[in-house]
Amino acid sequence: MPQIQRWYKGFSYTGKPQQLVDEVSRLVQQHYLSNFVPLLRVQKGAKKGRFYFFIAIESSQIGSVPPEVESVLLKLSFFQYPIKDSPGFIYEQIKSMVGAAHDVYEYTNNIPYQIVDEFVYDNPFDLIESASIKNVAININTISRQYDQLLYWLSALGSGTWESFKKGCEVLQLQDSKRILRRFRLLGHIESSLDGKRWSIAPGTIVKIHSQNSQEFILCGQRCTSWLTQLKEYAEIISLDQPTANAPPCIRLKVNEYKIITEHFSIIDAGDVSSQLADILPDITGWQQSLRSIPGIVPSLYEWKQFDGNDFVEHTFHNETGMYQMWDRKCGDFYRMTLFYDTETDTWRQGDWYGLRFLAMHYSDRSLMAYYDATTARLAIPFSQRWPELYERALVLASGLLPTYHKTEQHLWLIYENIAANLVEKLTKKLCVTCEEDFSGA
């Protein structure tokens, strides 16, 4: 079997870099091409106008474009002007002229391309449907069933290695297993070890959520079809698809006497987990200290890129507090680790990516913001300021639903549903986030 190589095909384009990144990412996902085109790189400092960009292609040899990519992607106007006199490039040839990679597995990128200016106040509840979400042609029912099957399989297996989780995703044709694992953790279905090498399914649990009309719960953790069938005898069961169907459906139970559930099934009553998390989670300083410490790093042995609030830029390390990518000096297409360095304690720490980014922004002079609409019990957080995972889990478990993505004229927002005012108050205080209330009426 021939060895797969990663190489780059270059093009010039006139337009907006972010529009290019968004549209190419959307099309790669829509046509299931991410196995062939995993990322995209744009010329450093590119703004509106003419610039170069490169798509990474994985194939048997440099210059050999998979027919799926040739027939679908390269027919588009974005790829009208390829760089002449070269069938392809390796990363070392383009490294000096390109910026950070844009992951095209998910159309909402880890780090948006556009420069993040000082935060502009606009109404997160004055919503425009995100173009990236609106244009993606997906069969919600089909994909939801695939995630359901994954949860059933994990429930039966009980625990395993990261490789077994990844393999399960591959068998069900669910792409980007790392993000899938994160979403399963947010929903309370699964836990993983600090080093990420092992996972275990959470026990079947009912979690209380706020409801005006009845006692309402969500079902988290271990799940099987026989349970759901039998539960219908004791409770009204409502199945809600996740936004863009990117996780198992939320199962809600409406019941008058919830104790009958725990008496008849091996299901734990966990109570109001969101409020409990808000009470026991530490403040931002305590959370930072709880992160895994990585000893023995000698900075001079590596190359470093520092997160500047928008992107990772090449940086000579001078013991400055911040978020960094560690690269081998011989380089390559991938960095070793993303870490946070604390000058005061001379400590490198490892944690979830969004959490480290949030920590870096906390130490910068940028304002950390959120907006709360008490009328609809919705909380809006800028996508560029997504919270650390444990704190976001408290928000997700208030409804059993992952956030929706919505776009205003200024920003991309994460919108969380069924969020109580006291939950917002506790969490924003601990994270040093400024929260504006009733912003929709401003």
N, C-alpha and C positions, 0 to 999 in steps of 0.2 A: 504493500500500500504506500503510495507516494506521501512524503512528508509535507504537511501544510505550512506555507510560509506567509508571513505578514509583510506586505509591501504597500506602497502608496502611489496612487495615480493623481496627478495634479491638473488643476484647471484654473483659468482666470474667470472672473465674474464681475459684473457691474451692478451694484445694488446695495442692500443693507445686509451686513454679516449675520445679524440675529435672525432675519427672515430666512436666509439660506439655511442656517443651522436648524431652525424649527421645521422648515418644510422637508428638508432631506431626512431628518430624524423621523418625522411623521410617516414619510413614504417607506422608509426602511422597515418601520414597525408594521405598517399596514400590509406590506407585501411579504412579511416574514423573511427579510433579507439580512437580519443581524448576524446570522452565522457566517455570512460572506463579507459584510461591511460593518464591523463592530464600532468604529469611531471615525471622527472627522476632525481635521485640524485646519485652523484659519490663520492667515498671515498675521504676525504680531502687529498690533496697533491699527488693524484694519477698521475703517469707519465707512460711512456711506460713500460710495464711489467704486473705483476699480481696485480689486485685490485678488490675491491667489488663495486657493484652498486645496486641501488634499484629503481624499477619502482613503482610509485603510481598507485593503482588500486581502482576504485570506483565500489562497488558492495554491495549487501544486507548484507553480513557478511564477517568478516575477514577470509581469506582462500578460499573464493568462487571466483574463476576466471571465468569471463564471457566467454562463449563458443567461442565468436568471437576472444577474445584475445588468448585463449588456442589453437585454430585451426590455427591461422595465425601467431601471434607474437612469441609465446613460442616454436614454432617448429624450430626457427632459431638457428644458432650456438652460437649466443651471450648468449642464455639462457640455454646452455647445462649443466651448473653446478650451480644448485640452492643451497642456504644455507640449510643444512639439519636440521632436528629436530625442524623445526618451520614452521607452515603453513603461517605465515605472521607477520609483525611488525607494531606497531603504531609509529608515528613520534618521540615521546619522547624516544623510545628505540634506535633509530639510530641517534638521533640529534648530539651526541658528535663525531660521526665518519664521517659524511657527510658534503659536502659543500653546496653552494647555489643550489636552484632548477633550472633545465633546462626545460624551457617551451617547450613542444613538439607540441603546436598548430601550430607553424610556424617553418619550418626547418632552417631558418636563425635566430638563437637564439638571445634573448635580449643581453646576455653577453656571447660571445664565451668562451668556456672552456679553451682554451690554454692561457698560460701566455703571456702577452703583453710585449715583450722586447722593448728596444729603437727602434724607428721607422727605418726600413731598406728601403732605397730608391730602389724601383723597378718600372718598367714601368706599370702603370695601364692600358695603352691602348694596351699592349701586352697580349691579353686576352686569357684565357683558360675558356671554358664554365664551370660555377659552377656545380660541380657534383651533388649538392643537387637540382639544377634546372633541370639539364639534365635528371635525373633519375625519376622525378616525373611524373607519368602517369596521365595527366589530359585532359579532353575534354575542350579545350579553348572556343569553341563556346557555349557550354552548360553553363559553369560557367559565361562567360560574360553576357549571357542572364539573369542569376539569379541576377547579380549585377545591370543590367539594370532595371529589375523588381523592385528591392529594391529602386532604384532612382525614378522610376515612382510612386511608392507607397508613398515615402516620399514627393514627389512633390505634390501629391494630398492631403496628410494630412496637410502639411504646417509647423507644429511644434508639439512638444510633449515632453514627459519625456524620460529619459534614458531607462526606462523599456520598453516603446513602441518601441524604436529603437532596443533594444535587441530582443524583441519579433518578430519584422519584420525579423531580421536576422535568427532567429530560424525557422520561418515558411518556409523560402526559403532555409533552410539547409546550411546557410553560417556561418562558425565557426569563433570564436574569434571576437565578435562584437566591442571590444575596439579598435582593430587595424583597423577594417573596418571604424569606425568613424574617426580615424586619417587620413586614406587615403582619405576619402570623404572631410575632411577639407583641406588637401593639394591640392586637385583638385578644390577647390572653390565651391563645391556643397552644403556645409552645414556649419553652425556655431553652437557652443555650449557654454553654460554658463561657467563661471570660475570654478564653483564647479562641472561641468559635469553632473548636474542633468537634464538639459533641452537642447533641440536642436531645430534649426529652419532651414528650407531650404532657401538657398540664392535665390534671384530673378533671373529669366532667364537673362543671361548676355553674351554678346560677348566680348572676350578679345583678343586684337591684339597681334599677335606673329610675329617675324621676318621671312620674306620670300623674296627671291630674285626675284621671278617671278611675284607675284601678291599680292594683299591685302588678307591676310589670318588671320582668327580668330579661336578661339576655343569657344565652347559653354559650359558655366558653369552654375551651379545652377539648378533651376527648369526645368524639362524636361517632355515633353509629346509627344506621337506618332503623334498627329495631327499637332503640330508645325513642326516636322521634315518632314512630308509629304508636308506641304505647303511651307517650306523653299526651297525645291528642285526647286520651280518655279523661285527663285531669286538668288540662289547660287549653286555652285558645293559642294556637301557634301561628305566628306571622313570620314569613320568610321575606327578607328585604335584600335585594342585590346591593353589593358594594358599588361605590362610584366607579365607573368604567369597568366593573366586574373584575377587579384585580385582586380578589381574595374570596374565601368562601362566603356565602350569603350570611347575613346576620339573622339569627334565630331568636325571636322574641316570644316570651311566654306571658300571657295574661291569665292570672289565677287568683281566686279569692283566698284560698288557704294554701300558701306556698309550702308549708311544712309537709303536706301530703306528698310533695315531689321528693323530698329528701328521705321520707319514710319508705317509699316504694322503689326508689332507684338509688344506685350508688353515685349520687350527685351531691356535691358539697354546696352548702349555702354560704357564700362568701360575703354577703351583705353589700353595702354600698362601697365598692372598691375604689371608685374615683375619689370619694371624700377621704377614705382611709389613706390612699396614696398622698393626697394633698396634705394630710396631717403629719405623715411620717417621713416624707422626703426631706432631705436637708436643703439649706439654701445653696446658692450657686457656689459659694466657697467650700462648703462641706461636700458638695457633689464633686467638685474638682479634686479634692483630697481623696475621695473614694475611688477615683479612677486608677486603673492598673498602672503601676510604675514599671518602666522599662530601664533597668540599670545597664551600665557597661557600654553605653554608646559613646564613641569617640568621634565628635563632629568632623574633625579634619580628614577622616577616612572616606567621607561621602560628599556628594554634591547636594545642595539644598535649594528648595523653592519655598518661599513664604507666601501665605495667603494674605492678600492686601485688602480684603473686604469684597473683592469681586473675582479674583483669579489667583492662581499660584504663579509667582514670578521668580525668576532666577535671583538668588540672594546669597551673598557671602555671610555665613553665620557669625553673629557677634553677640551671642548670648542674650538676644532680645526675646521677651515673652511673646508667644504667638503660636500659630498653627503652621506646620511644615510638612512638606513631602521629602522623604529621604530617597536619594537616587545613588546607584552605584557610579563610581567615577568612570568606569568603562561605558557606562550608560546603557541604553537600550530603550525599549518602547514602554516599559512599565517602571513605576517607582516601587520601592520596597515597602514602605509604610507611610501612613499619615499619623503624625504625632503632635502633641501639644507640649511646648517647652515653657516652664515656669522659672523665670530668672531668680526670684526670691529664694526658692528651695533648690535650684539647680537640678530640676527633675524633669525627665521626659515621661509623658503619660499617654496612654492609649485608651480610646473609647469610641463610641459610635460617631460616624463621620459628621452628622448634623450637630451632634452635641459639641464636638471639638470646634466646629465652625461658630456655633453660638458662643462658646467660651472665648474664642478669638475676638468676636465682635463685642463681647462684654468688656474686654480689656482695651478696646479701641475707643475712640471718642464718638462713635456712632450711637444714635438713639435706638433703643430696643422698644418696639411699639406693639400694641395689640388694640383691637377695637371690639367692644361688647355691645350687642343689641339686646337689651333686657326684654323687649317685647317678643322677640322670636327665640330668645335663649340661644343665640349663636355667637360664637367667638371667631374673630378674623385675625389671622397672624400672617405677616408677609412671608411668602415662600422663602425669600432670601434670609429670613431669621427663624427658620424652623427650630423648634425647641429640642433639647436633648430627649432621647427616646423614652426614658422613664416618666418624664413630665408630660410628654405627648400621649403616653399610654393612659394617663389619668383622664385626658380629654376624650380619647377614643372610647374608653370603657364607660363614659357617661351616656353613650348612645348605642355602642356596638357597631358604629359606622366609622370607616376611615374618612378623612376630610375630603371635601370636594375642592376642585381647583377652579377659581374664578378670576377673571381678568377685568380690571378697570382700565381707564386710559393710562394710568401711571404705573400700576403694579400687578403682579400676580399674587393672589391670596389663597391661603388655606382656610376653609370655613368648617368649623366644628359645630355639631348640632347638639341640642339638649344640654347645654352647659349652664349650670346654676351659678348665680352671682357670687355666692360664697366660695365656690371652687375657683372662679376667676380671680377673686381677691387674694386667696391664699397662694396660688401658684405664681401669679405675676409679682407678688411681693417677694417670694423666695428667689425668683429669677431676675429681680431688679428690672422688670419690664414695666414701662409706663402704659397704663390702660386707659383709653378714652371710652366713656360710656355714652349710650344713646347717640352715637355719632350720626346715625341715619337721619336724625332730626335736625342736624346742624345746617 
